[in-house]
Every structure is written in structure tokens, then in C-alpha cells.
Amino acid sequence: MRAKDLMSTEVVTVSPETPMAALARLLADRGISAVPVVEADGKVAGIVTEADLVRRLAGTEERPRGWFRNLLASAPGDAGRYARAHGTTVRDVMTTNLISAGEEATAEEIARLMEEHRVKRVLVLREGRLVGIVSRADLLEAMLAPSETPAAGAEDARIRRAVQAAMAEQSWAKPYFIWPTVERGVVTFHGFCGAPEVTRALRVLAEAVPGAQGVEMRIEAPPPSLFGAE
């Protein structure tokens, strides 16, 4: 499989001038952990993750430094940390060293990028513009999800896309833990979830999709540390 087969194309983005308070609210409301930053011309400028916000919060507390640390201190480095800690817009906090791949990159190449750079997601770019994003969970889904049969029709594909779109709008759905397949109109959820309230809500969500003929659950309790640390 290649990046174009794995990537999520419905990606939430922000502009470099987005206020930090608005960004934090967006991450919390959407239940997402990272947002690409896109310029007005469509070019990707950077990415902001929850980890960046945590580092920003930690950096706002000034700590006294000993004489040895002052001796080794770098003025540009200190200036960069100050800007990230006190800046008011996304431009000041975002990571500009992007880990990206093209649409034809293989799953193995993307996995290698994640491992080498210790990141959870890879941006998929076309001529510098964002076309999708591949997360570790997307790779896991590709390995665990049942293969779609050649006879799967356009109607099943439409229903599956509608279910995925509805899940993406719900922070509780956590689509990176659970994914749907559709065969002959029957929606089957696969994946890992320990909350019965979520599985019940997923059933209600799928039943509301036009054309869905039924819903089946093949969801298991998640094993410890399935998705690794942040």
C-alpha cells in the first residue's frame, strides 16, 4: 500500500496567524493531537502538536541557571525558546522541520520515517501542498483491517466513507482506534475500545447513515500500550 491509499484526506488545518488560545480549543474540541499549518497560498508552513503546547507551557516558567549553563547558552537558542514560550500565534510555536512524503511513498517507507524521526504522523505533500496525512494508527489499520473483496460495490464504498466522515466529526469516536468496513450494506466496526458507551454510540451513528442495512461490532478491549507513548 502507498501513502495515497493510507492517508486521511479530511485534515483540519490552521493558518500561521491563528491565536494560540484558539488552537488549544480546536485540539480539545476536535479530539485531535496535531494540526498542520498552511499558508494562504496553500503551502505547508509547519505543524503544531500537543507536545508543542506542553513544551510551551513548561517553558513559561523561568528557571534560574547556574554559571556553567550560562557559559554554554546560545543566544539564538534562548531567543527561539522565548518566542515559543511567549508567542501569541501558531507561527511562533509551530515545528517547521516537517517530516513528509509523496503520494507514492510505500507503507514501509512511511513507517521508516516515523521510526527514524520518532514522530506519530507523516504529512503527504504534492508540490509543497498538503493532500493528506498518515498516522501510526493508519498503518496499524492497514495491517489489521480485513481486505476489501473485489466485489465490494460503489454503494458499500459510499456508506463506508459516510460512516468515516460522521466518526471524524465526533471526538468520542476516536477513529484512529476503530474503523468501519461495509459489505452488502452491513457496517462492521473493527478495532479496540474499552468503553461500551462508545460502541453503543457507534451503532447509533452507523444506523443513521442512509443505505446502512445493519451494524456489527468486532471491537476488542485494547491491549496495554498498543499505540505507544506520545
C-alpha positions in Angstrom: 0.0 0.0 0.0 1.1 3.6 -0.7 0.5 6.9 1.1 -2.4 7.8 -1.2 -4.1 4.6 -0.1 -3.4 5.1 3.6 -3.8 8.8 4.2 -6.6 10.7 5.7 -7.7 13.5 3.3 -10.1 15.3 5.7 -7.4 17.1 7.6 -8.0 20.0 9.9 -5.6 22.9 9.3 -4.9 26.3 10.7 -3.1 29.4 9.4 0.2 30.7 10.9 -1.7 33.7 12.4 -4.2 31.5 14.4 -4.1 32.6 18.1 -2.7 30.0 20.5 -5.9 30.1 22.6 -8.0 29.2 19.5 -5.6 26.4 18.6 -5.8 24.8 22.1 -9.6 25.0 21.9 -9.6 23.4 18.4 -7.5 20.4 19.5 -9.7 19.9 22.6 -13.0 20.2 20.7 -12.0 18.0 17.8 -10.2 15.4 19.9 -7.1 15.6 17.7 -3.4 15.8 18.7 -1.8 17.7 15.8 -2.7 20.3 13.2 -0.8 21.2 10.0 -0.2 24.9 9.5 -1.0 26.1 5.9 -0.1 29.5 4.4 -2.6 31.5 2.3 -1.1 30.1 -0.9 -1.7 26.5 0.2 1.9 25.7 1.0 2.5 23.9 4.3 4.5 26.0 6.7 4.7 23.7 9.7 2.8 21.6 12.2 1.7 22.0 15.8 1.2 19.1 18.2 0.0 18.7 21.7 3.6 18.1 22.6 4.5 21.6 21.4 1.8 23.0 23.6 3.1 21.1 26.6 6.6 22.3 26.0 5.3 25.9 25.6 3.5 25.6 29.0 6.6 24.2 30.6 8.8 26.9 29.1 6.7 29.8 30.6 8.2 29.0 34.0 11.6 30.8 34.2 14.2 28.7 36.0 17.4 30.1 37.4 20.5 28.8 35.6 23.9 28.2 37.0 27.1 29.8 35.7 28.0 26.8 33.7 24.7 26.7 31.8 25.0 30.4 31.2 28.5 29.8 29.8 27.2 27.3 27.3 24.0 29.1 26.5 23.3 30.1 22.9 21.6 33.5 22.3 19.7 32.2 19.2 18.6 29.1 21.1 17.4 31.1 24.1 15.6 33.5 21.7 13.8 30.7 20.0 12.7 29.1 23.3 11.5 32.5 24.5 9.4 33.0 21.3 7.9 29.5 21.6 7.0 30.1 25.2 5.6 33.6 24.9 4.4 33.9 21.3 0.7 34.5 20.8 0.2 32.9 17.4 0.8 29.5 15.9 3.7 30.8 13.8 5.7 31.3 17.0 5.2 27.7 18.2 4.9 25.5 15.2 7.5 23.0 14.2 8.9 23.8 10.7 11.1 20.8 10.3 8.5 18.8 8.5 8.5 15.0 8.1 6.7 14.4 4.8 6.4 12.0 1.9 4.9 11.9 -1.6 1.7 10.2 -2.5 3.6 7.2 -4.0 5.6 6.5 -0.8 5.1 2.9 0.4 3.8 2.0 3.8 7.3 0.6 4.6 8.9 4.0 3.7 6.4 5.9 5.9 6.9 3.5 8.8 10.7 4.0 8.4 10.3 7.8 8.6 8.2 7.5 11.7 10.7 5.3 13.4 13.8 7.3 12.4 12.3 10.7 13.3 10.2 9.5 16.3 7.0 11.0 15.0 3.4 9.8 15.1 2.4 11.2 11.7 3.8 12.0 8.3 2.4 14.7 6.0 1.6 13.8 2.5 2.5 16.6 0.1 2.1 17.3 -3.6 4.3 20.2 -4.8 4.5 21.5 -1.3 0.8 21.4 -0.7 -1.0 19.2 1.8 -3.1 16.4 0.3 -3.3 14.1 3.4 -1.7 12.8 6.5 -0.7 9.3 7.5 -0.7 8.4 11.2 0.7 5.4 13.1 -2.9 4.3 13.5 -3.4 4.4 9.8 -0.5 2.0 9.4 -1.9 -0.2 12.1 -5.4 -0.2 10.5 -3.8 -1.2 7.2 -2.3 -4.3 8.8 -5.3 -5.3 10.9 -8.3 -4.3 8.8 -9.8 -7.1 6.7 -9.1 -6.8 3.0 -12.0 -5.5 0.9 -13.3 -8.0 -1.6 -13.1 -7.2 -5.3 -16.9 -7.5 -5.4 -17.3 -4.6 -3.0 -19.6 -2.2 -4.8 -19.7 1.5 -5.1 -22.6 1.7 -2.7 -20.6 -0.1 0.1 -17.7 2.3 -0.5 -20.1 5.3 -0.3 -21.6 4.0 3.0 -18.1 3.4 4.5 -17.0 6.9 3.5 -20.1 8.4 5.1 -19.5 6.5 8.3 -15.9 7.6 8.5 -16.9 11.2 7.9 -19.5 11.0 10.6 -16.9 9.5 13.0 -14.4 12.2 12.2 -16.9 14.8 13.4 -17.2 13.2 16.9 -14.4 13.5 19.3 -15.6 10.4 21.2 -15.4 8.2 18.2 -11.6 8.2 18.1 -11.4 6.9 14.5 -7.7 6.1 15.0 -8.7 3.2 17.3 -11.8 2.0 15.4 -12.5 1.6 11.7 -15.5 0.5 9.7 -15.9 -1.9 6.7 -19.1 -2.3 4.7 -20.3 -5.4 2.9 -23.7 -5.6 1.3 -24.8 -2.6 3.2 -23.8 -4.0 6.6 -21.4 -1.8 8.6 -18.9 -3.7 10.7 -16.7 -1.9 13.2 -13.2 -3.3 13.9 -10.6 -2.2 16.3 -10.1 -1.6 20.0 -12.2 0.2 22.6 -12.9 -0.5 26.3 -16.0 1.8 26.6 -19.4 0.2 26.0 -20.9 3.8 25.6 -18.7 4.4 22.6 -19.7 1.1 20.9 -23.3 1.9 21.5 -22.9 5.4 20.1 -21.1 4.0 17.0 -24.0 1.7 16.4 -26.4 4.7 16.5 -24.1 6.7 14.3 -23.9 3.9 11.6 -27.7 3.2 11.7 -28.3 6.9 10.8 -26.3 6.6 7.6 -28.6 6.3 4.6 -28.3 2.9 3.0 -26.9 1.1 6.0 -28.6 -2.3 6.3 -27.3 -3.3 9.7 -24.4 -2.9 12.2 -22.0 -5.5 13.6 -19.3 -5.0 16.3 -16.0 -6.7 16.2 -14.3 -4.5 18.8 -12.0 -5.8 21.5 -10.6 -4.3 24.6 -7.2 -2.6 23.8 -4.0 -4.4 24.9 -1.7 -2.3 27.1 0.4 0.3 25.3 -0.9 -0.7 21.9 -0.2 2.7 20.3 2.9 3.6 22.2 3.9 6.7 24.0 3.5 10.3 22.7 
